[in-house]
Amino acid sequence: MSIKEIEIDLDQKSNKEQAKLLQRFFKTGPGEYGEGDIFIGIKVPVLRSIAKKNHDVAYKEIKQLLKSKIHEKRLVSLMILIFKYQNADENEKLKIFKIYLDNTDKINNWDLVDLTAPKIIGDYLLDKDKSLLINLAKSKSLWERRIAVLSTFQFIKFNQFDFSLQISEILLNDTHDLIHKAVGWMLREIGKRNLAVEEKFLQAHCSKMPRTMLRYAIEKFPEQKRKAYLKKQ
């Protein structure tokens, strides 16, 4: 199927009322983090089904779709990359990895990052040098910093915590709420697998981490323990 056919499919499934809700939810107004992003109102399961049936579209067309001003078209292009990645050999995985990194300016809202970074960047780096993520964590781009955090979710799933903790420490003083939430989320995921590792990090840093970050990290703790951590701030 061609990119033109994908775009026709997306247009047919668009919903104006849903688009209005998504525009507000993803903060697309002036001065907001998603300023200027355009939605056409298609939910993720529908987008995933479109991506799955178009997984064999050429890379040239995927990159063209990724340049779209339409949020859902960019998300579909990234989902197609995921389907390709899951069936790729090592050389093709590297190609997809590079396409992703070359287009981080198009991966510019939290859902685009969260649904894709662990499955491509995180998975590719699972058994490789991960220092690239340190550079992303120090980027001026909010979305590259979030990519750095969310990519470590894949490491956490394999009980590799050290690099996620390293990225979390780099971002302790980040000023953006979306980074606070992302780091707190990853710390919580570590805690699900090894509570002692999470608590060691929290005991060292909770007094100076942003309150939202801490709240996300301790969300599943018993109430008494949550209150004790919050009192340390």
C-alpha atoms as an extended CHARMM CRD file, in Angstrom:
* protein
*
       233  EXT
         1         1  MET       CA              0.0000000000        0.0000000000        0.0000000000  PROA      1               0.0000000000
         2         2  SER       CA              1.2460000000        3.5140000000       -0.8050000000  PROA      2               0.0000000000
         3         3  ILE       CA              1.4190000000        6.5490000000        1.4250000000  PROA      3               0.0000000000
         4         4  LYS       CA             -1.4800000000        8.0450000000       -0.5190000000  PROA      4               0.0000000000
         5         5  GLU       CA             -3.6800000000        5.0700000000        0.3540000000  PROA      5               0.0000000000
         6         6  ILE       CA             -2.6420000000        5.3120000000        4.0250000000  PROA      6               0.0000000000
         7         7  GLU       CA             -3.5550000000        8.9880000000        4.0960000000  PROA      7               0.0000000000
         8         8  ILE       CA             -6.9430000000        8.2670000000        2.5030000000  PROA      8               0.0000000000
         9         9  ASP       CA             -7.5650000000        5.5860000000        5.1390000000  PROA      9               0.0000000000
        10        10  LEU       CA             -6.6490000000        8.0220000000        7.9090000000  PROA      10              0.0000000000
        11        11  ASP       CA             -8.8240000000       10.7780000000        6.5050000000  PROA      11              0.0000000000
        12        12  GLN       CA            -11.8050000000        8.4140000000        6.2990000000  PROA      12              0.0000000000
        13        13  LYS       CA            -11.3990000000        7.4720000000        9.9600000000  PROA      13              0.0000000000
        14        14  SER       CA            -10.9630000000       11.0450000000       11.2120000000  PROA      14              0.0000000000
        15        15  ASN       CA            -13.3970000000       12.4910000000       13.7320000000  PROA      15              0.0000000000
        16        16  LYS       CA            -13.7110000000       16.2480000000       14.2340000000  PROA      16              0.0000000000
        17        17  GLU       CA            -15.1300000000       16.0490000000       17.7580000000  PROA      17              0.0000000000
        18        18  GLN       CA            -12.4390000000       13.6240000000       18.8500000000  PROA      18              0.0000000000
        19        19  ALA       CA             -9.8490000000       15.8920000000       17.2480000000  PROA      19              0.0000000000
        20        20  LYS       CA            -11.0000000000       18.8390000000       19.3850000000  PROA      20              0.0000000000
        21        21  LEU       CA            -10.6190000000       16.7390000000       22.5440000000  PROA      21              0.0000000000
        22        22  LEU       CA             -7.1450000000       15.5940000000       21.5350000000  PROA      22              0.0000000000
        23        23  GLN       CA             -6.0420000000       19.1310000000       20.7010000000  PROA      23              0.0000000000
        24        24  ARG       CA             -6.8350000000       20.1380000000       24.2860000000  PROA      24              0.0000000000
        25        25  PHE       CA             -5.5120000000       16.9570000000       25.9090000000  PROA      25              0.0000000000
        26        26  PHE       CA             -2.1430000000       17.1890000000       24.1720000000  PROA      26              0.0000000000
        27        27  LYS       CA             -1.7360000000       20.8990000000       24.9460000000  PROA      27              0.0000000000
        28        28  THR       CA             -1.5750000000       22.3370000000       21.4310000000  PROA      28              0.0000000000
        29        29  GLY       CA             -2.4440000000       25.9230000000       22.3550000000  PROA      29              0.0000000000
        30        30  PRO       CA             -0.0930000000       28.9470000000       22.2350000000  PROA      30              0.0000000000
        31        31  GLY       CA              2.7970000000       28.5310000000       24.6550000000  PROA      31              0.0000000000
        32        32  GLU       CA              1.8970000000       24.9260000000       25.4990000000  PROA      32              0.0000000000
        33        33  TYR       CA              4.2500000000       21.9980000000       24.9330000000  PROA      33              0.0000000000
        34        34  GLY       CA              2.3370000000       20.7360000000       21.8820000000  PROA      34              0.0000000000
        35        35  GLU       CA              1.8130000000       24.1650000000       20.3480000000  PROA      35              0.0000000000
        36        36  GLY       CA              0.6920000000       23.9970000000       16.7410000000  PROA      36              0.0000000000
        37        37  ASP       CA              0.2210000000       20.2230000000       16.5620000000  PROA      37              0.0000000000
        38        38  ILE       CA             -2.7740000000       19.2100000000       14.4560000000  PROA      38              0.0000000000
        39        39  PHE       CA             -5.0350000000       16.2430000000       15.2370000000  PROA      39              0.0000000000
        40        40  ILE       CA             -7.6820000000       14.6390000000       13.0640000000  PROA      40              0.0000000000
        41        41  GLY       CA             -9.2300000000       12.5390000000       15.8400000000  PROA      41              0.0000000000
        42        42  ILE       CA             -8.1900000000        8.8810000000       15.4960000000  PROA      42              0.0000000000
        43        43  LYS       CA             -7.6190000000        6.6540000000       18.5130000000  PROA      43              0.0000000000
        44        44  VAL       CA             -4.4660000000        4.5910000000       19.0390000000  PROA      44              0.0000000000
        45        45  PRO       CA             -5.9610000000        1.0950000000       18.4300000000  PROA      45              0.0000000000
        46        46  VAL       CA             -7.2440000000        2.2420000000       15.0330000000  PROA      46              0.0000000000
        47        47  LEU       CA             -3.8830000000        3.7800000000       14.1720000000  PROA      47              0.0000000000
        48        48  ARG       CA             -2.1150000000        0.5780000000       15.1990000000  PROA      48              0.0000000000
        49        49  SER       CA             -4.3470000000       -1.5210000000       12.9320000000  PROA      49              0.0000000000
        50        50  ILE       CA             -3.6240000000        0.8000000000       10.0010000000  PROA      50              0.0000000000
        51        51  ALA       CA              0.0980000000        0.5570000000       10.7090000000  PROA      51              0.0000000000
        52        52  LYS       CA             -0.0030000000       -3.2300000000       10.9510000000  PROA      52              0.0000000000
        53        53  LYS       CA             -1.6350000000       -3.7170000000        7.5800000000  PROA      53              0.0000000000
        54        54  ASN       CA              0.8600000000       -1.3040000000        6.0010000000  PROA      54              0.0000000000
        55        55  HSD       CA              4.0230000000       -2.6570000000        7.6070000000  PROA      55              0.0000000000
        56        56  ASP       CA              5.5810000000       -3.3400000000        4.2030000000  PROA      56              0.0000000000
        57        57  VAL       CA              5.4480000000        0.2850000000        2.9720000000  PROA      57              0.0000000000
        58        58  ALA       CA              8.8070000000        1.6100000000        1.7440000000  PROA      58              0.0000000000
        59        59  TYR       CA             11.1110000000        3.5140000000        4.1150000000  PROA      59              0.0000000000
        60        60  LYS       CA             11.0510000000        6.4910000000        1.7660000000  PROA      60              0.0000000000
        61        61  GLU       CA              7.3060000000        6.7990000000        2.2520000000  PROA      61              0.0000000000
        62        62  ILE       CA              7.5380000000        6.2590000000        6.0120000000  PROA      62              0.0000000000
        63        63  LYS       CA              9.9580000000        9.1780000000        6.2760000000  PROA      63              0.0000000000
        64        64  GLN       CA              7.6520000000       11.2990000000        4.1390000000  PROA      64              0.0000000000
        65        65  LEU       CA              4.6930000000       10.4640000000        6.3970000000  PROA      65              0.0000000000
        66        66  LEU       CA              6.7790000000       11.2700000000        9.4680000000  PROA      66              0.0000000000
        67        67  LYS       CA              7.1850000000       14.8240000000        8.1690000000  PROA      67              0.0000000000
        68        68  SER       CA              3.4290000000       15.3960000000        8.2190000000  PROA      68              0.0000000000
        69        69  LYS       CA              1.9000000000       18.2380000000       10.2430000000  PROA      69              0.0000000000
        70        70  ILE       CA             -0.8270000000       15.7860000000       11.2660000000  PROA      70              0.0000000000
        71        71  HSD       CA             -0.1160000000       14.1010000000       14.5870000000  PROA      71              0.0000000000
        72        72  GLU       CA             -1.8020000000       10.8030000000       13.7310000000  PROA      72              0.0000000000
        73        73  LYS       CA              0.1390000000       10.4960000000       10.4780000000  PROA      73              0.0000000000
        74        74  ARG       CA              3.4140000000       10.8580000000       12.3430000000  PROA      74              0.0000000000
        75        75  LEU       CA              2.2840000000        8.2950000000       14.8970000000  PROA      75              0.0000000000
        76        76  VAL       CA              1.2820000000        5.8040000000       12.1910000000  PROA      76              0.0000000000
        77        77  SER       CA              4.6800000000        6.1900000000       10.5280000000  PROA      77              0.0000000000
        78        78  LEU       CA              6.3900000000        5.4050000000       13.8550000000  PROA      78              0.0000000000
        79        79  MET       CA              4.1200000000        2.4170000000       14.4430000000  PROA      79              0.0000000000
        80        80  ILE       CA              5.0200000000        1.0760000000       11.0100000000  PROA      80              0.0000000000
        81        81  LEU       CA              8.6810000000        1.3960000000       11.9890000000  PROA      81              0.0000000000
        82        82  ILE       CA              7.9570000000       -0.6820000000       15.0940000000  PROA      82              0.0000000000
        83        83  PHE       CA              6.3140000000       -3.4550000000       13.0590000000  PROA      83              0.0000000000
        84        84  LYS       CA              9.2740000000       -3.4310000000       10.6700000000  PROA      84              0.0000000000
        85        85  TYR       CA             11.7350000000       -3.4530000000       13.5620000000  PROA      85              0.0000000000
        86        86  GLN       CA             10.0830000000       -6.4700000000       15.1960000000  PROA      86              0.0000000000
        87        87  ASN       CA             10.6380000000       -8.5310000000       12.0640000000  PROA      87              0.0000000000
        88        88  ALA       CA             14.0390000000       -7.1200000000       11.0720000000  PROA      88              0.0000000000
        89        89  ASP       CA             17.5440000000       -8.5590000000       11.1060000000  PROA      89              0.0000000000
        90        90  GLU       CA             20.3390000000       -6.6870000000       12.8980000000  PROA      90              0.0000000000
        91        91  ASN       CA             21.2610000000       -4.5360000000        9.8850000000  PROA      91              0.0000000000
        92        92  GLU       CA             17.6990000000       -3.4430000000        9.2950000000  PROA      92              0.0000000000
        93        93  LYS       CA             17.1980000000       -2.7480000000       13.0020000000  PROA      93              0.0000000000
        94        94  LEU       CA             20.1780000000       -0.4050000000       12.8510000000  PROA      94              0.0000000000
        95        95  LYS       CA             18.6110000000        1.3460000000        9.8500000000  PROA      95              0.0000000000
        96        96  ILE       CA             15.3340000000        1.8620000000       11.7420000000  PROA      96              0.0000000000
        97        97  PHE       CA             17.2340000000        3.0200000000       14.8300000000  PROA      97              0.0000000000
        98        98  LYS       CA             19.0100000000        5.6650000000       12.7520000000  PROA      98              0.0000000000
        99        99  ILE       CA             15.8110000000        6.8160000000       11.0460000000  PROA      99              0.0000000000
       100       100  TYR       CA             14.2780000000        7.3390000000       14.4800000000  PROA      100             0.0000000000
       101       101  LEU       CA             17.2240000000        9.3410000000       15.7960000000  PROA      101             0.0000000000
       102       102  ASP       CA             17.4180000000       11.4310000000       12.6320000000  PROA      102             0.0000000000
       103       103  ASN       CA             13.8060000000       12.5040000000       13.0960000000  PROA      103             0.0000000000
       104       104  THR       CA             13.4660000000       13.2930000000       16.7900000000  PROA      104             0.0000000000
       105       105  ASP       CA             12.1990000000       16.7680000000       15.8980000000  PROA      105             0.0000000000
       106       106  LYS       CA              9.1020000000       15.0610000000       14.4390000000  PROA      106             0.0000000000
       107       107  ILE       CA              8.6340000000       12.8700000000       17.5290000000  PROA      107             0.0000000000
       108       108  ASN       CA              7.3300000000       15.8720000000       19.3930000000  PROA      108             0.0000000000
       109       109  ASN       CA              4.6460000000       14.9030000000       21.8490000000  PROA      109             0.0000000000
       110       110  TRP       CA              4.6530000000       12.5350000000       24.7870000000  PROA      110             0.0000000000
       111       111  ASP       CA              2.5020000000        9.8250000000       23.2080000000  PROA      111             0.0000000000
       112       112  LEU       CA              4.7570000000        9.6780000000       20.1530000000  PROA      112             0.0000000000
       113       113  VAL       CA              7.7180000000        9.1620000000       22.4780000000  PROA      113             0.0000000000
       114       114  ASP       CA              6.1280000000        6.8120000000       24.9890000000  PROA      114             0.0000000000
       115       115  LEU       CA              4.6310000000        4.4160000000       22.4430000000  PROA      115             0.0000000000
       116       116  THR       CA              7.8030000000        4.0720000000       20.4080000000  PROA      116             0.0000000000
       117       117  ALA       CA             11.0810000000        4.9430000000       22.1560000000  PROA      117             0.0000000000
       118       118  PRO       CA             11.2700000000        1.8050000000       24.3430000000  PROA      118             0.0000000000
       119       119  LYS       CA             10.4380000000       -0.4720000000       21.4100000000  PROA      119             0.0000000000
       120       120  ILE       CA             13.0370000000        0.9650000000       19.0390000000  PROA      120             0.0000000000
       121       121  ILE       CA             15.7220000000        2.9540000000       20.8370000000  PROA      121             0.0000000000
       122       122  GLY       CA             15.5170000000        1.0110000000       24.0920000000  PROA      122             0.0000000000
       123       123  ASP       CA             15.3720000000       -2.3870000000       22.4550000000  PROA      123             0.0000000000
       124       124  TYR       CA             18.2320000000       -1.6730000000       20.0610000000  PROA      124             0.0000000000
       125       125  LEU       CA             20.5050000000       -0.4630000000       22.8640000000  PROA      125             0.0000000000
       126       126  LEU       CA             19.5640000000       -3.2590000000       25.2630000000  PROA      126             0.0000000000
       127       127  ASP       CA             22.8110000000       -5.1800000000       24.6970000000  PROA      127             0.0000000000
       128       128  LYS       CA             24.9060000000       -2.2660000000       23.3810000000  PROA      128             0.0000000000
       129       129  ASP       CA             26.6750000000        0.8650000000       24.5550000000  PROA      129             0.0000000000
       130       130  LYS       CA             24.0250000000        3.1970000000       25.9340000000  PROA      130             0.0000000000
       131       131  SER       CA             26.0060000000        6.4420000000       26.2370000000  PROA      131             0.0000000000
       132       132  LEU       CA             23.9590000000        7.9830000000       23.4120000000  PROA      132             0.0000000000
       133       133  LEU       CA             21.1220000000        8.3410000000       25.9090000000  PROA      133             0.0000000000
       134       134  ILE       CA             23.2530000000       10.5320000000       28.1450000000  PROA      134             0.0000000000
       135       135  ASN       CA             23.5800000000       13.0300000000       25.2960000000  PROA      135             0.0000000000
       136       136  LEU       CA             19.8320000000       12.9120000000       24.7120000000  PROA      136             0.0000000000
       137       137  ALA       CA             19.1740000000       13.4120000000       28.4300000000  PROA      137             0.0000000000
       138       138  LYS       CA             21.2630000000       16.6030000000       28.2900000000  PROA      138             0.0000000000
       139       139  SER       CA             19.5640000000       17.8750000000       25.1280000000  PROA      139             0.0000000000
       140       140  LYS       CA             17.7980000000       21.2370000000       24.9610000000  PROA      140             0.0000000000
       141       141  SER       CA             14.8980000000       19.3900000000       23.3370000000  PROA      141             0.0000000000
       142       142  LEU       CA             12.1920000000       18.3360000000       25.7730000000  PROA      142             0.0000000000
       143       143  TRP       CA             11.3150000000       15.4020000000       23.5320000000  PROA      143             0.0000000000
       144       144  GLU       CA             14.8730000000       14.1210000000       23.2270000000  PROA      144             0.0000000000
       145       145  ARG       CA             15.1310000000       14.1900000000       27.0140000000  PROA      145             0.0000000000
       146       146  ARG       CA             11.8860000000       12.2270000000       27.2830000000  PROA      146             0.0000000000
       147       147  ILE       CA             13.1560000000        9.7600000000       24.6590000000  PROA      147             0.0000000000
       148       148  ALA       CA             16.2290000000        9.2320000000       26.8430000000  PROA      148             0.0000000000
       149       149  VAL       CA             14.0690000000        8.4410000000       29.8940000000  PROA      149             0.0000000000
       150       150  LEU       CA             11.4720000000        6.2820000000       28.1680000000  PROA      150             0.0000000000
       151       151  SER       CA             14.0360000000        4.2590000000       26.2420000000  PROA      151             0.0000000000
       152       152  THR       CA             15.2570000000        2.9190000000       29.5730000000  PROA      152             0.0000000000
       153       153  PHE       CA             11.8470000000        1.3150000000       30.1440000000  PROA      153             0.0000000000
       154       154  GLN       CA             13.0320000000       -1.5240000000       27.9210000000  PROA      154             0.0000000000
       155       155  PHE       CA             16.1170000000       -2.0110000000       30.1120000000  PROA      155             0.0000000000
       156       156  ILE       CA             13.9520000000       -2.0550000000       33.2330000000  PROA      156             0.0000000000
       157       157  LYS       CA             11.8110000000       -4.8390000000       31.7570000000  PROA      157             0.0000000000
       158       158  PHE       CA             14.9780000000       -6.9390000000       31.6480000000  PROA      158             0.0000000000
       159       159  ASN       CA             15.9600000000       -5.9420000000       35.2030000000  PROA      159             0.0000000000
       160       160  GLN       CA             18.7160000000       -3.6370000000       33.9960000000  PROA      160             0.0000000000
       161       161  PHE       CA             18.3000000000       -0.6670000000       36.3260000000  PROA      161             0.0000000000
       162       162  ASP       CA             21.6500000000        1.0940000000       36.4370000000  PROA      162             0.0000000000
       163       163  PHE       CA             21.3190000000        3.1540000000       33.2840000000  PROA      163             0.0000000000
       164       164  SER       CA             17.7660000000        4.2120000000       34.0660000000  PROA      164             0.0000000000
       165       165  LEU       CA             18.9820000000        5.4380000000       37.4650000000  PROA      165             0.0000000000
       166       166  GLN       CA             21.8680000000        7.2740000000       35.7970000000  PROA      166             0.0000000000
       167       167  ILE       CA             19.4940000000        9.0810000000       33.4200000000  PROA      167             0.0000000000
       168       168  SER       CA             17.1460000000        9.8330000000       36.3260000000  PROA      168             0.0000000000
       169       169  GLU       CA             19.9780000000       11.4300000000       38.2690000000  PROA      169             0.0000000000
       170       170  ILE       CA             20.9500000000       13.6050000000       35.2890000000  PROA      170             0.0000000000
       171       171  LEU       CA             17.3620000000       14.8420000000       35.0700000000  PROA      171             0.0000000000
       172       172  LEU       CA             16.7440000000       15.5270000000       38.7590000000  PROA      172             0.0000000000
       173       173  ASN       CA             16.9630000000       19.2700000000       38.1570000000  PROA      173             0.0000000000
       174       174  ASP       CA             15.0020000000       19.3240000000       34.9060000000  PROA      174             0.0000000000
       175       175  THR       CA             12.4290000000       22.1090000000       34.8540000000  PROA      175             0.0000000000
       176       176  HSD       CA              9.6850000000       20.4570000000       32.7870000000  PROA      176             0.0000000000
       177       177  ASP       CA              6.7360000000       18.6350000000       34.3100000000  PROA      177             0.0000000000
       178       178  LEU       CA              6.7240000000       16.0260000000       31.5390000000  PROA      178             0.0000000000
       179       179  ILE       CA             10.2420000000       15.0040000000       32.4980000000  PROA      179             0.0000000000
       180       180  HSD       CA              9.3610000000       14.9170000000       36.1950000000  PROA      180             0.0000000000
       181       181  LYS       CA              6.4870000000       12.5480000000       35.3990000000  PROA      181             0.0000000000
       182       182  ALA       CA              8.5860000000       10.3700000000       33.1020000000  PROA      182             0.0000000000
       183       183  VAL       CA             11.4310000000        9.9410000000       35.6030000000  PROA      183             0.0000000000
       184       184  GLY       CA              9.0030000000        9.2320000000       38.4350000000  PROA      184             0.0000000000
       185       185  TRP       CA              7.2570000000        6.6590000000       36.2730000000  PROA      185             0.0000000000
       186       186  MET       CA             10.5170000000        4.8390000000       35.5090000000  PROA      186             0.0000000000
       187       187  LEU       CA             11.4990000000        4.8390000000       39.1800000000  PROA      187             0.0000000000
       188       188  ARG       CA              8.1070000000        3.3330000000       39.9980000000  PROA      188             0.0000000000
       189       189  GLU       CA              8.6610000000        0.6340000000       37.3560000000  PROA      189             0.0000000000
       190       190  ILE       CA             12.0220000000       -0.1840000000       38.9210000000  PROA      190             0.0000000000
       191       191  GLY       CA             10.3040000000       -0.4480000000       42.2890000000  PROA      191             0.0000000000
       192       192  LYS       CA              7.8070000000       -2.9780000000       40.9320000000  PROA      192             0.0000000000
       193       193  ARG       CA             10.7310000000       -5.2660000000       40.1610000000  PROA      193             0.0000000000
       194       194  ASN       CA             13.1560000000       -4.3760000000       42.9290000000  PROA      194             0.0000000000
       195       195  LEU       CA             11.8430000000       -2.1050000000       45.6380000000  PROA      195             0.0000000000
       196       196  ALA       CA             15.2010000000       -1.9420000000       47.4150000000  PROA      196             0.0000000000
       197       197  VAL       CA             16.8550000000       -0.4240000000       44.3250000000  PROA      197             0.0000000000
       198       198  GLU       CA             14.1660000000        2.2350000000       43.9900000000  PROA      198             0.0000000000
       199       199  GLU       CA             14.2440000000        3.1130000000       47.6830000000  PROA      199             0.0000000000
       200       200  LYS       CA             18.0280000000        3.4180000000       47.7210000000  PROA      200             0.0000000000
       201       201  PHE       CA             17.7440000000        6.0160000000       44.9440000000  PROA      201             0.0000000000
       202       202  LEU       CA             14.8750000000        7.8130000000       46.6780000000  PROA      202             0.0000000000
       203       203  GLN       CA             16.6850000000        7.9710000000       50.0030000000  PROA      203             0.0000000000
       204       204  ALA       CA             19.6390000000        9.6030000000       48.2850000000  PROA      204             0.0000000000
       205       205  HSD       CA             17.6630000000       12.0800000000       46.1950000000  PROA      205             0.0000000000
       206       206  CYS       CA             14.0700000000       12.5240000000       47.3730000000  PROA      206             0.0000000000
       207       207  SER       CA             14.7690000000       15.7070000000       49.3350000000  PROA      207             0.0000000000
       208       208  LYS       CA             15.8230000000       17.5500000000       46.1930000000  PROA      208             0.0000000000
       209       209  MET       CA             13.7860000000       15.9400000000       43.4200000000  PROA      209             0.0000000000
       210       210  PRO       CA             10.7260000000       17.7670000000       42.0540000000  PROA      210             0.0000000000
       211       211  ARG       CA              7.5870000000       16.9260000000       44.0080000000  PROA      211             0.0000000000
       212       212  THR       CA              5.7570000000       15.5920000000       40.9370000000  PROA      212             0.0000000000
       213       213  MET       CA              8.6720000000       13.2510000000       40.2300000000  PROA      213             0.0000000000
       214       214  LEU       CA              8.5650000000       11.9540000000       43.7920000000  PROA      214             0.0000000000
       215       215  ARG       CA              4.7820000000       11.5630000000       43.7740000000  PROA      215             0.0000000000
       216       216  TYR       CA              4.9370000000        9.4550000000       40.6060000000  PROA      216             0.0000000000
       217       217  ALA       CA              7.7900000000        7.3520000000       42.0190000000  PROA      217             0.0000000000
       218       218  ILE       CA              5.9740000000        6.5230000000       45.2670000000  PROA      218             0.0000000000
       219       219  GLU       CA              2.4560000000        6.2640000000       43.8600000000  PROA      219             0.0000000000
       220       220  LYS       CA              2.1140000000        2.5640000000       44.7270000000  PROA      220             0.0000000000
       221       221  PHE       CA              3.6690000000        2.8030000000       48.1900000000  PROA      221             0.0000000000
       222       222  PRO       CA              1.4870000000        2.2950000000       51.2790000000  PROA      222             0.0000000000
       223       223  GLU       CA             -0.0030000000        5.5710000000       52.4660000000  PROA      223             0.0000000000
       224       224  GLN       CA              2.1700000000        5.8460000000       55.5750000000  PROA      224             0.0000000000
       225       225  LYS       CA              5.3620000000        5.3360000000       53.5640000000  PROA      225             0.0000000000
       226       226  ARG       CA              4.2410000000        7.8580000000       50.9240000000  PROA      226             0.0000000000
       227       227  LYS       CA              3.6380000000       10.4840000000       53.5950000000  PROA      227             0.0000000000
       228       228  ALA       CA              7.0400000000        9.8060000000       55.1370000000  PROA      228             0.0000000000
       229       229  TYR       CA              8.7900000000       10.3960000000       51.8260000000  PROA      229             0.0000000000
       230       230  LEU       CA              6.8040000000       13.5480000000       51.1140000000  PROA      230             0.0000000000
       231       231  LYS       CA              7.7510000000       14.9590000000       54.5240000000  PROA      231             0.0000000000
       232       232  LYS       CA             11.4230000000       14.7280000000       53.5630000000  PROA      232             0.0000000000
       233       233  GLN       CA             10.9610000000       17.5030000000       50.9990000000  PROA      233             0.0000000000
